[in-house]
């Protein structure tokens, strides 16, 4: 068995395994239960490993691994500016103003 990558979380390892399987490469996740049950020993056992069998093509494994990690480092999607701050300001003023004007005790007495 050839170790392809090590991860801190089992979720990341399963995402990588799913990526490999979408490329036709059979892979297995190892040590996931140790990482979940004994999280403080996660680094001692080497994290959660994704391994492939000996029969897999080494060039295809390397190409798929490089593609996966290159895609991860490509960066997040472009951020779109949301222009709802006037609405948030108006709502926070409308909800907060009665507390400033009447006080919390007056509102609590009125609701009782």
Secondary structure, DSSP 4 states (H G I P E B T S, - for coil): -EEEEEESSHHHHHHHHHHHHHTT--EEEESHHHHHHSGGGTTTTTSEEEEE-TTS-HHHHHHHHHHHHHHHTT-PPPP-----HHHHHHHHHHHHHHHHHHHHHHHHHHH-
